[in-house]
Amino acid sequence: MEVMTNRIKPEKMRNATLSEGTKYYLVAYRMVDNGVDLVMRQVEEYWGASAVDSMTEDLIEKLDGLRDEILKLMAAQISQNLLASVSCTAI
């Protein structure tokens, strides 16, 4: 049984660019990070540095899940972009 594979050579992908969709996912990911930073600074300012970990533990856990979901969706779109065309270099 012969397996067909579409091989993209590394030299072709050296010129790969980010698709607009991938850029939006990256922006969303960074926005989550920025939101976490803002909240942690506010907690530290109001309640002190010793309270940050205990007061933001649940928040951090949930936001880690959100970041994971953003990355999964981005990876799915990148995969779809790569499967769409052998000549596609926008990931």
N, C-alpha and C positions, 0 to 999 in steps of 0.2 A: 504494500500500500504506500503510495507516494503522498507525502505531505506537502501541500503548497504553502509557502510562506512569502509574504511581502517583506523583503528586507530593505530597510532604509539604511543607507551607508552613513557612517559618522560624519563624513565630510559634507554631506547634504544638510545634516542637522546643525552644523556649525553656524549656519545662517538663520536658524530658527528664530522666530519672533513670538512674542506673547499675543494671543488673540485678545480682542476687546473683552470677551467673556472672562478669560483668565485674569485679566487686569482687574475686572470688577470683583472677582472672588478675592484677589489679593488685597484690594482696598477694604472689603468687608472684614477680612481677617485682621487687618491692621486697626480697623475701627474698634473691633472687640478688644484688642490689646490696649488701645488708647483709653477705652472706657474703664477697663480694669485699673489702669494706672491712675486715672482721675479719682475713682472711688477709693482706692487704697491711700492716696494722698489725703483725701478728705477725712477718712477714718483716722489716719495718723494725726492730722492737724487737730481734730476735735477731741479724740479719745486718747491719743498718745501712741507711740510706736509699739508699746507692749500689747496693745489691743488689736493691732492690725491682723495678725494671723488668726486669732480666735474669732474675730468678728467677720472676717471675709472668707473663711474656709469653705462654707457652702457656696458662696458666690463664685469663688475660683473654680470649684468642682463643676458647677453648671456651665461656666464660661469655657472651661476646657472642653466640655462636651460640644458646645456650640462651635468652637474652633475646629474640632475634629469633623463635625458635620460639614462645615464650609470646605475643608480640605477634601473630603470625600466627593462632594459635588464638583469641585474644581477638577479633581482627578478624573471623574467620569466625563466631564466636558473635554478635557485634554485627550483622553482616550478616544472619544468620538471624533475629535478633530483629526487625530492621527489615522483613524480608520477610514475617514471620509475620502481620502485621496492619497495615493502613494507620493504624489508631488507636493502634498501639503507640508509646509514648514511653519505654519502658525499653530502654536500649541496652546 
